[in-house]
Amino acid sequence: MRAMHKTVLIICVAIYNASMRLARSVWRKAIVTTIAVGGFVSLYEVTILDSKFVGYTLSLGRTSAIPTPGDRLAFTATAYCKGLLTTSGVAAQNGIAAADPLLLPVGSVVQMATSDGGHDGIYTVLDTGPSVHGHEIDIYIWSCNEALQFGRRPVTLSVLRLGWSPRASATSFLERILKRPQPDPTPLPSRPLPLEPK
């Protein structure tokens, strides 16, 4: 992509220089300069990211990797009580949590353990929040008074499933013990199968 931008830049500069040599009046040079600047800006448009977003993504990349099923992670938990629908379109209800989709995508299933044990349980990440970033999880509690009392507290999360894929689930202890090795699938033929005679 950068090579294409450099090529466009070189072409714009070459056209500008050639037109400057051909133009003899100041007005023609001003018109050519305006057209060259307009073409350069329209072809070489740059998206400027918010400094807060860039700092967040850099810190996320340095401090945390995407978890795998079975990982135990230290998170900070908060609670919310407002809202009718989640990001995934499901009605807000107990057992639903909001998390950073870069870390825990929608559809992830986590088991949360708190120090007091009041809200321990299994939560499904079906929501995202504008202020939920990194190692933060926001659980839904129906009672707003109870959500305020919950406050902000450290919790331990065990990732049971990452996203919607059932294959991204953590295997249970029993499955790991009783797991039989899967035979290698038969390789596909290297040439097409012969057609049946008519």
HELIX and SHEET records of a PDB file:
HELIX    1   1 ARG A    2  LEU A   22  1                                  21    
HELIX    2   2 VAL A   26  LEU A   43  1                                  18    
HELIX    3   3 SER A   51  THR A   63  1                                  13    
HELIX    4   4 CYS A  144  PHE A  150  1                                   7    
HELIX    5   5 PRO A  166  ALA A  168  5                                   3    
HELIX    6   6 PHE A  173  LEU A  178  1                                   6    
SHEET    1   A 7 ARG A  72  TYR A  80  0                                        
SHEET    2   A 7 GLU A 136  TYR A 140  1                                        
SHEET    3   A 7 ILE A  96  ALA A  99 -1                                        
SHEET    4   A 7 GLY A 121  ASP A 127  1                                        
SHEET    5   A 7 VAL A 109  ALA A 113 -1                                        
SHEET    6   A 7 ARG A 153  ARG A 161 -1                                        
SHEET    7   A 7 ARG A  72  TYR A  80 -1                                        
END                                                                             
